[in-house]
Amino acid sequence: MEASEDQIYVIIFATIFLGGIMSTFVISMVFIHRQRQAQNRQKMDQIKSEHEKTLLNIENEIQQETLTYIGRELHDNIGQLLSLAKLNFGSIKPEKQSEGKEILSQAIQEVRGLSKQLNLDWVETLSINEFVAQQLARIQNTGFCETSLEADFELLDLPKDQKLVLIRVIQESLNNAIKHASPETIQIRIHESGNVKRILIKDDGRGFDASQDSQGSGMFNLRKRMETIGGQFELSSAIGKGTEITLTLPN
Amino acid sequence: MDSKLLQAFSDWFTISTNLLLIIGVVFFIKLPKGKRANIQYWLPFLILTFTVFYENFGAYTNYNYDLKKAVNAYLGNTEYPKFNLWLFNIARRQVGVILYLLLIKTWLPPSKKKYINWMIIVFISMACALQFSGIEPLYYNQPIIFALGANLILIGSGLYFIGMITQDQFLESNPLRLVSFWQMTVIMFTFSLNYISSVALLYLFAVNPVLGSSLQQFSSFMWICTLGVLTVTIASPLIPKVFEKEPFYKSYGP
């Protein structure tokens, strides 16, 4: 074989080799891209299923909380009203009979009000402001501590999943304040700075050292839940100085 | 009509490029005004027009020997008056490289666009330095400038492919239905195979003219493929069922 023939083969093979390398490169890029797409799809499915699971848990917890409240109401309020009505109907005096009727209709109204809370339809009709006001009124009525609500705007038109999470996080934050902080006052402020909407839950209770991670999974769960709807959960507290929770709503 | 003139323009490559330009012009006129103002459509059209212009001019120089001789003499080349390399050096290997780099830039994520700017600056500086110093005169083969240009195009295409596998914007896209993907693939193949062919061409024509001619035909075929993809790019908004929206598409009105 002559030298020039060798060189021609080198040129041919070099061209084929270069073409092969580039083809392999492009095909590998497409293959890697497809793999990444599949991984991303899997990740998105996982996030979606986690989100659905969180929402289901929240719905269960809200229902559990509602049932506890209804049980308490049946025992402390409606039960008392019915006993009183029974006593009045046992009397032969006509005024006692009519008083008994009034008490009975009051009991019926209370039962109607409670029955509405048995399913989660109330979540859709109630605004966050109304829910917060109701919760604070309940706390205030027990005489546990003073409460106040300050709102710069009405939180309407939130998607149901966001509303459920917010309701549960607010409920849990208030429960924590009542159970652990023994505050004199609980304040809730709904405000907006720029385009960012925030809910501030503040108590003047005993507080705790927020730098120590001793809050178990409670705070972690609240933070995680806010993140599932694209919001944020921030907590600041110090011993003897109360606790401040800021819920940043998703845009 | 002069038969020599007809002969100069009647090879398959010149006819194909002219046909592609006609199709490109039709599609470009049909594009909505907003799309025509978008660099992702007018730049391919500009490259197509520019390429067809210099290819036709190249064909004309083969007909008009006096013009070729006069330009060569003006550039200082009296040894090879038949060469029209000056035209292809300046149009395809210098301006063409810059235009293709700009085209690659339009498909890159914003964070990677600055690399292309630097590549263009380096390429212009090196090309000027090599030509003005006399190392690679304009009228003769310019392997260094072409190697530099081809490598920059390869790096640019590589940046696009890296972006494709790392940027989240590409996750929703099927690359096989993106015009940018086909552009980058064809540009990468054309420039690298053309580089090999241009380096080996003078030697092959001397030793094995048949193989040299085949390699040149293959190179011409790759240029046609590139121009074909550019024409398809211009037509792509009119066939949305075939092509997907580009991840880094910029809207310029309706």
Chai-1 contact restraints between the chains, C-beta under 6 A:
chainA,res_idxA,chainB,res_idxB,connection_type,confidence,min_distance_angstrom,max_distance_angstrom,comment,restraint_id
A,S4,B,V207,contact,1.0,0.0,6.0,A-B,restraint_1
A,I8,B,N208,contact,1.0,0.0,6.0,A-B,restraint_2
A,I8,B,L211,contact,1.0,0.0,6.0,A-B,restraint_3
A,I11,B,A200,contact,1.0,0.0,6.0,A-B,restraint_4
A,T15,B,I196,contact,1.0,0.0,6.0,A-B,restraint_5
A,L18,B,S192,contact,1.0,0.0,6.0,A-B,restraint_6
A,M22,B,F189,contact,1.0,0.0,6.0,A-B,restraint_7
A,V26,B,T185,contact,1.0,0.0,6.0,A-B,restraint_8
A,M29,B,F161,contact,1.0,0.0,6.0,A-B,restraint_9
A,M29,B,I165,contact,1.0,0.0,6.0,A-B,restraint_10
A,V30,B,P175,contact,1.0,0.0,6.0,A-B,restraint_11
A,I32,B,I165,contact,1.0,0.0,6.0,A-B,restraint_12
A,H33,B,M164,contact,1.0,0.0,6.0,A-B,restraint_13
A,H33,B,I165,contact,1.0,0.0,6.0,A-B,restraint_14
A,H33,B,P175,contact,1.0,0.0,6.0,A-B,restraint_15
A,Q37,B,L171,contact,1.0,0.0,6.0,A-B,restraint_16
A,N40,B,L171,contact,1.0,0.0,6.0,A-B,restraint_17
